[in-house]
Amino acid sequence: MPMSAPACLILGNVRDGEYEGLLAEGITPLLIADSRKTSKIADAKRISPVALYDFSKGLTAELIELTQQLLNQHRFTSVLNFRESYVAISAQLCAAIPALAHLHRNVENTLDKVLQRQRFLRSENPDLHVVSREVRIDDLLARPAELPYPFILKPASLYSSLFVRCIHDRQELLDYATHEWPMLQRYVAGKTRESDQLLLEEFLQGSNHSIDCAIEPDGTIHSFAIVDVIAGIDIGRGDFHHFARYTPSTLEADAHLHERCQRLAHDAVKALELKGTFAHVEFILTADGPRILEVGARPGGSRIHVIRQAWDLALDVCYHRALSAQPLPSASQTPTPFGIATPFSRSDRLFDGLHHAERISAVPGFQRWYAYVNPGEAIGPVSNGFQNYLYLEFRQPDTASLRQSLLAVADIDVYGENATAADTRHVLVIGGRDSGLDWDTARQLRFTLVQQPADVTDYQRQQATLVLTADIADLSAYRETIERLHQQRPFDAVVSFSELGLLPASQLGEQLGISHNSLRSVEVSRDKLRFRQLLQGSRYELPAGAVNSVEDVRAFVLRHGPAIVKPVDGSGSLGVYAIDTAEDAEGLALAGRNLIEAFARGDEYSVESLSLDGRHQILGITRKHTSGAPGYVETGHDFPAALDSASRARIEDAVLWLLERMGNRWGPAHTEIKLDGSHLHFIETQTRFGGDQIWEMVWKTTGVHLAASTIAGMTGIALPAPAKQFVKMAIRYIEADPATDPQPLKARLLQQPFALRASLNQDRFGRPIRRSADRHGYVLLACSDADDPALFNAAISNPPFTTQGQVQ
């Protein structure tokens, strides 16, 4: 019978950083995931559950049968769990299946701290002897003068330092009774294992450390590197939350002390008679040596990740092999100091991203940060029942430097809780690309960005607090989150430079009463039928109307001649059709709301403008090149367009009139027109900057960054004087057949005179170009002050750039 691939069963939940070693070793993780919602969970694309189970039901025949089926199919040799809440059920499940009965034995001894202390006191190792007794809060309050101050007050059945406090005097006892005690009762209400039973323990003054162990079924103990902990009390907080953990330990240098600490861990495991499981042993290094705190029958928080990063040792693999009675891998002899800080806020509040990210990134050894909480969700101190939610990773060449970097985090207001943080202007951005945030003066502002997951970039993660939503156009999906964030730290302005975000941004601005572009202006620009109605009665009126059928189209063309049919709310040339005769309407497929308008003849241009508090400025006019009928897909742009002064003035005056009529207030506008001699026709306008890199051409030829100028104007910050890089720019789109090699093509494009940059979309090669999003690539060209404009004009008129023919 062929041997099965190695496999392990994981119960309940697993996070990123806890299973990667298993995958690297070819060990298949069979995850029975908890069906209850949790924020800390691994990427399902990397480790997919084989089944879901509601672990709040406890051990059931359903879970036993499921586990037996997986055992029969995969022959897994270990059962792993990574959370305290799954310790008991792991032991119960293994005991119920004879083939697994050798695993997770006696772990119930770790679930009750009273029982732990009783067993530790029986040990011959004095480092395990700590004074501890069960108490009632009422009894303590009745005889406060008789208590052995200072002492530790802690729940008997909780973990993660929840509701643990050092009581120094009667006043602190009263404070615990009025604050932590009611919160502890609320925290355990409805829970089956956890209770509000309290322990009074002697106060062990010293530094906090831990050792993780893997125990084979026969009781053989494998212990790993010591991990040091910076506790809340070490950074001036009145609790014992784990602010940071790091390794190698400062204790490594003292061989005798190191051996004594390791012996403490082994003796603690033996005292609890743990077999076929793992242990997280915490202890305090006092002036008299190490003293035990407690033991959990699960890996320590973040220990798998920390040990792997520092010692190049996969603890997840070690656990699997120990429980499978197999040899364990060895740790590196030259560790690289690594640690994680997990700061807590000082009071209950809403998470609104990492504050002072620039100060964090400047701390020596900073690697990355991540959060297991979303903007708008509640956070708070560990004394209020919260567990770690923000993680900051550091790596340094030596342990002393690493510890200093971790301690430096404590001096940074990572949650913006200080009053001075409110002085920073807060801007809400709906959707868009990096260009909306990527400008030097943006560092003076705080950004919250509503974004779709597929559109998030690394730059956006670093520069903004992200509110993720499936569709930025659906304001109802994130409105409440924005309202909660606004209540805590008000936004000063809301803006969008994305087509789908324009309307939600203006709607939020109206609702919150903050700087925003006019809702009427956005609505008129987003609805092409309303736009045509806006022009009625003016010299720019063009015959137009709504159409719902082919018959409507035929009737319009018979009355007004050639026409254009387009979606009322479309963009990017999608769904645009040229209808020359009534017969052309046959076979036309109309979907949704559509507009028909008389065909406007003439050369096509777009006008790039900027409105700052209702004052409008024309930045330039773009000459547009299109593929012509039937789709009119844009094939290139020149900025600024070559126009005589009379034509330029006519265009500028018309657009200024339009912006005023719309009531545009804040931000760029991209207005498309056609000029036929002295006749000007508006095609459409959008309250955003132009696509197709037009915003970049405007920026580099005028010095005006449209996003920066808009946000600076809305928030009142100063921008540096504009700097122009070029006098004229152009973009040309190309078409390639499916067999085209992109590398030689890109090289040929960049060899063209004045070529600045080329971008290709190889996955679209050979596909028909019916809209802007179908285009195969482009080349951007630029002319500086030192260049000959005539040569530049000749270069952009070269045949490979004037049509969508394939570049040869």
C-alpha positions, -999 to 999 in steps of 0.1 A, spaced: 0 0 0 16 34 -10 24 57 18 3 88 22 18 123 20 25 137 55 -4 156 69 -16 173 100 -50 182 113 -55 219 125 -85 227 146 -103 260 148 -82 288 133 -48 296 119 -32 329 110 -6 339 84 28 332 99 18 300 116 15 274 88 41 284 61 67 259 74 43 230 70 37 239 34 74 243 27 80 209 42 53 193 20 31 186 50 -6 190 41 -25 211 67 -61 198 70 -79 228 85 -113 223 101 -120 260 104 -143 276 130 -174 288 112 -178 317 136 -166 351 124 -130 361 135 -108 389 124 -75 370 127 -75 343 100 -51 331 73 -54 338 36 -78 312 23 -60 312 -10 -29 297 7 -46 274 33 -81 265 25 -103 248 51 -113 212 43 -144 218 64 -162 243 86 -174 236 121 -191 257 148 -167 250 177 -191 267 201 -211 235 200 -182 216 217 -175 180 209 -202 164 189 -207 132 169 -205 154 138 -169 165 146 -158 130 156 -171 115 124 -156 143 103 -122 138 120 -123 100 116 -131 104 78 -101 128 74 -79 104 94 -90 74 72 -84 94 40 -52 113 48 -36 94 77 -25 126 94 -1 120 123 -6 152 144 -34 174 156 -25 211 160 -43 240 175 -30 275 178 -55 292 202 -64 288 238 -101 285 230 -94 252 211 -72 235 237 -100 217 255 -118 205 224 -86 193 209 -80 170 239 -116 158 240 -116 150 203 -83 130 205 -96 111 235 -127 102 216 -108 86 187 -86 56 197 -60 63 170 -55 98 184 -58 91 221 -20 95 226 -22 132 217 -30 162 239 -30 143 272 -36 161 304 -39 196 288 -69 203 311 -42 209 338 -33 241 319 -68 255 317 -72 263 354 -45 284 369 -55 272 404 -48 236 394 -15 248 377 -3 264 410 -12 233 430 9 211 406 38 235 405 40 235 443 45 197 443 76 201 421 110 199 436 121 229 415 117 260 437 114 282 406 79 268 402 68 278 437 47 310 437 22 321 463 -14 321 449 -49 317 462 -85 320 450 -103 352 461 -136 370 458 -137 407 450 -162 413 478 -138 396 504 -109 418 492 -130 450 495 -142 439 530 -106 436 544 -83 459 523 -60 466 552 -50 430 555 -39 424 519 -3 418 510 4 448 488 17 448 461 0 417 447 -13 405 413 -50 402 407 -59 380 377 -87 359 363 -81 321 369 -92 310 334 -83 337 309 -51 344 289 -34 372 269 -29 391 302 -66 400 301 -78 419 332 -44 413 350 -33 442 372 -8 448 400 -26 463 430 -3 485 451 -28 500 475 -65 502 486 -73 529 460 -60 507 431 -82 479 445 -112 501 444 -103 512 409 -101 475 398 -135 468 414 -152 497 396 -135 493 362 -119 459 354 -142 438 375 -174 448 357 -157 445 323 -144 410 333 -179 399 342 -193 412 308 -164 395 290 -171 360 304 -209 363 303 -222 335 282 -189 317 279 -187 280 289 -151 276 301 -141 311 312 -153 325 345 -148 355 366 -130 336 393 -100 357 406 -65 347 418 -44 368 442 -7 361 435 25 374 448 40 402 427 70 389 409 91 420 400 113 415 370 114 410 333 89 388 313 101 359 292 87 327 276 98 294 262 78 273 239 80 235 240 69 205 219 62 173 238 62 139 222 35 113 231 60 96 254 66 128 273 99 137 257 103 175 258 118 197 232 122 233 242 131 262 220 147 296 222 138 321 249 116 350 238 118 382 258 86 403 264 83 440 269 52 443 291 29 473 296 45 480 329 79 483 312 66 513 291 48 531 319 14 515 314 -4 501 345 -11 467 330 8 436 319 -2 434 282 25 421 259 37 453 242 65 435 223 82 401 220 116 395 205 145 370 203 173 361 208 169 368 245 191 390 266 195 359 288 214 340 261 247 354 272 245 338 306 249 301 301 240 291 337 209 313 337 199 301 303 201 265 315 181 273 346 153 289 326 152 259 302 150 236 333 121 257 346 102 251 314 109 214 314 99 210 350 67 230 345 57 207 316 65 176 337 45 190 367 15 193 345 21 158 330 17 171 294 22 145 266 17 146 229 11 183 228 29 217 231 34 242 258 39 280 261 58 286 293 59 321 307 81 332 336 95 363 353 132 368 358 134 382 393 164 393 413 165 358 427 162 340 394 134 328 371 99 322 386 70 305 368 40 325 357 18 301 338 17 275 310 -6 273 281 -11 241 260 -7 260 227 19 280 209 26 314 223 12 344 204 33 352 173 60 328 185 60 306 154 66 337 132 91 353 155 112 321 160 112 314 122 123 349 114 151 350 140 163 314 142 153 300 108 133 273 126 98 263 117 80 257 150 49 245 132 70 217 116 86 210 150 51 206 166 40 183 139 71 161 141 71 160 179 35 149 180 43 124 152 73 111 172 96 121 144 131 139 146 129 177 148 148 201 126 176 222 142 177 260 147 203 283 132 234 288 152 236 325 140 202 340 147 191 374 134 173 394 161 137 399 152 107 412 172 71 424 169 55 453 188 18 452 194 8 486 209 -27 491 224 -46 523 225 -50 539 259 -88 541 257 -117 527 237 -119 543 203 -123 534 166 -94 523 146 -86 548 118 -53 535 106 -17 539 117 -8 574 127 27 589 123 37 562 98 67 582 88 81 581 123 75 544 126 93 537 93 122 559 104 128 537 135 159 516 128 151 481 117 115 487 108 102 460 84 64 463 80 31 468 98 -2 451 95 -35 451 114 -62 426 122 -88 453 125 -105 474 99 -110 512 100 -142 520 119 -140 490 142 -135 493 180 -101 490 196 -90 497 232 -67 487 260 -62 451 272 -78 461 305 -111 465 285 -109 430 270 -91 437 238 -65 415 223 -36 424 199 -48 442 167 -18 461 154 16 445 146 49 463 138 79 442 128 115 450 134 149 434 126 183 445 139 218 432 139 219 427 177 194 422 205 201 455 224 195 476 193 163 456 185 150 462 220 156 500 216 137 500 184 108 483 199 108 506 229 109 536 205 74 526 193 60 533 228 69 570 223 50 573 191 13 581 191 3 553 167 -34 558 172 -35 596 170 -48 599 206 -29 631 215 -47 664 211 -20 677 187 -29 649 162 -62 668 155 -42 696 140 -34 675 109 -60 680 82 -79 649 74 -89 641 38 -113 614 27 -106 601 -8 -130 578 -27 -112 554 -50 -86 563 -75 -49 556 -82 -17 565 -65 -16 598 -83 -43 611 -59 -19 607 -29 15 608 -45 29 643 -41 54 658 -17 31 681 3 7 652 8 28 643 38 13 672 57 -21 656 55 -38 625 68 -57 604 42 -85 578 46 -90 560 13 -121 541 4 -109 515 -21 -118 482 -38 -95 454 -27 -83 446 -63 -72 483 -67 -52 486 -35 -15 493 -41 15 490 -17 18 528 -19 -18 533 -8 -13 509 21 16 530 33 1 564 28 -36 560 38 -60 544 61 -79 519 40 -116 513 41 -121 484 18 -154 478 0 -165 457 -30 -178 486 -50 -169 523 -43 -200 534 -62 -222 517 -35 -221 543 -8 -246 523 14 -219 496 19 -195 520 37 -215 550 47 -218 539 84 -180 533 87 -173 568 73 -198 583 98 -181 565 127 -147 576 116 -159 612 111 -173 613 147 -139 603 162 -117 624 139 -136 647 116 -128 648 79 -120 683 66 -127 674 29 -138 646 7 -127 642 -29 -126 616 -57 -106 615 -89 -122 582 -99 -153 580 -122 -172 557 -98 -162 577 -67 -174 611 -78 -210 608 -68 -204 591 -34 -178 618 -26 -202 646 -32 -230 629 -14 -208 623 17 -196 659 15 -233 671 16 -241 648 45 -210 655 66 -209 693 59 -173 693 48 -155 706 17 -166 688 -15 -175 693 -51 -210 704 -58 -234 675 -59 -254 692 -87 -222 696 -108 -213 659 -104 -249 647 -111 -251 668 -143 -217 655 -155 -225 619 -147 -258 619 -165 -254 628 -202 -291 634 -206 -292 659 -178 -261 675 -193 -279 680 -226 -309 695 -207 -285 719 -190 -275 733 -224 -310 738 -236 -318 774 -245 -281 783 -248 -261 788 -280 -245 754 -273 -278 735 -274 -276 703 -296 -306 682 -306 -307 652 -281 -330 630 -263 -335 596 -245 -339 565 -267 -352 531 -256 -356 513 -289 -343 510 -325 -375 528 -336 -366 558 -314 -331 559 -330 -346 557 -366 -371 585 -359 -343 608 -345 -320 602 -374 -348 608 -399 -354 642 -382 -319 654 -373 -296 634 -395 -264 616 -384 -263 609 -347 -243 594 -318 -259 569 -294 -243 564 -260 -251 552 -225 -264 580 -203 -238 572 -176 -211 556 -197 -174 564 -201 -143 552 -219 -160 550 -253 -180 520 -241 -213 515 -259 -208 545 -283 -223 541 -318 -223 564 -348 -255 562 -368 -254 579 -402 -287 567 -417 -319 553 -404 -309 519 -418 -278 519 -396 -300 515 -366 -310 480 -376 -294 454 -352 -284 481 -327 -284 465 -292 -295 490 -266 -291 482 -229 -300 504 -199 -306 542 -203 -293 556 -236 -289 591 -251 -290 600 -288 -276 634 -299 -271 650 -333 -236 643 -347 -213 673 -341 -188 678 -368 -153 693 -364 -120 686 -347 -122 671 -313 -105 686 -282 -107 683 -245 -103 711 -220 -85 706 -187 -96 729 -160 -93 734 -122 -119 749 -99 -109 761 -65 -138 772 -43 -158 781 -75 -129 800 -92 -122 784 -125 -89 782 -143 -82 767 -178 -49 748 -177 -48 739 -213 -65 723 -243 -59 688 -256 -60 678 -292 -77 644 -295 -73 617 -321 -99 589 -325 -105 558 -345 -136 574 -360 -169 556 -366 -183 535 -353 -167 535 -318 -147 567 -317 -120 552 -295 -93 577 -287 -60 568 -303 -39 597 -291 -37 631 -275 -15 662 -279 -11 687 -250 -13 716 -254 -31 716 -287 -18 738 -316 -46 764 -320 -48 800 -332 -55 825 -305 -91 831 -316 -100 794 -314 -83 790 -281 -102 820 -267 -135 807 -280 -129 773 -264 -118 787 -231 -147 811 -228 -172 783 -236 -158 760 -209 -157 788 -182 -193 795 -190 -201 758 -187 -183 753 -153 -202 783 -139 -236 770 -152 -229 736 -137 -219 751 -103 -186 733 -103 -168 742 -70 -138 720 -63 -114 700 -84 -105 693 -120 -129 690 -150 -123 673 -183 -146 688 -209 -148 673 -244 -157 696 -273 -157 698 -311 -147 729 -330 -160 733 -365 -148 767 -377 -167 792 -355 -191 766 -342 -184 749 -309 -203 719 -296 -200 704 -262 -197 666 -263 -196 659 -225 -178 669 -193 -165 650 -163 -157 664 -129 -123 647 -127 -91 650 -146 -87 634 -180 -76 598 -183 -51 584 -208 -22 602 -189 -37 636 -197 -34 645 -160 4 637 -163 8 658 -194 -10 687 -177 13 683 -147 46 681 -165 38 710 -190 21 734 -166 36 724 -132 0 720 -118 -6 686 -101 -44 685 -103 -49 662 -73 -24 681 -52 -39 715 -61 -74 704 -54 -67 689 -20 -43 717 -10 -71 743 -19 -97 723 1 -75 720 32 -57 754 30 -21 740 28 5 757 7 20 741 -24 55 748 -38 57 770 -69 48 749 -100 78 736 -120 74 728 -157 94 699 -171 83 700 -208 66 725 -231 46 699 -250 37 662 -247 17 636 -266 5 601 -262 -1 575 -289 -18 542 -286 -7 512 -306 -23 479 -318 -4 446 -319 -13 412 -332 -13 382 -308 21 369 -321 39 402 -313 68 399 -289 63 427 -264 100 433 -256 112 441 -291 80 462 -296 87 482 -265 123 487 -275 112 500 -309 87 524 -293 113 538 -270 137 543 -300 112 568 -315 123 604 -312 111 621 -280 98 589 -265 96 592 -227 79 560 -217 61 530 -232 36 507 -216 21 475 -231 -7 452 -222 3 419 -238 -28 401 -226 -48 423 -249 -27 418 -281 -48 407 -310 -81 416 -294 -104 441 -311 -103 476 -297 -139 487 -291 -133 509 -261 -105 526 -242 -100 496 -219 -92 473 -249 -62 492 -261 -29 473 -264 -5 499 -251 9 534 -255 40 555 -259 44 588 -241 64 615 -259 77 649 -245 93 680 -259 115 702 -236 126 738 -239 158 727 -255 141 706 -282 130 718 -317 91 719 -317 90 713 -354 109 680 -350 86 670 -322 55 678 -343 70 657 -371 77 628 -347 41 626 -334 28 628 -369 48 598 -379 24 571 -394 30 545 -366 14 570 -342 -14 585 -362 -35 554 -367 -41 522 -348 -21 502 -373 5 479 -359 39 495 -352 64 480 -376 
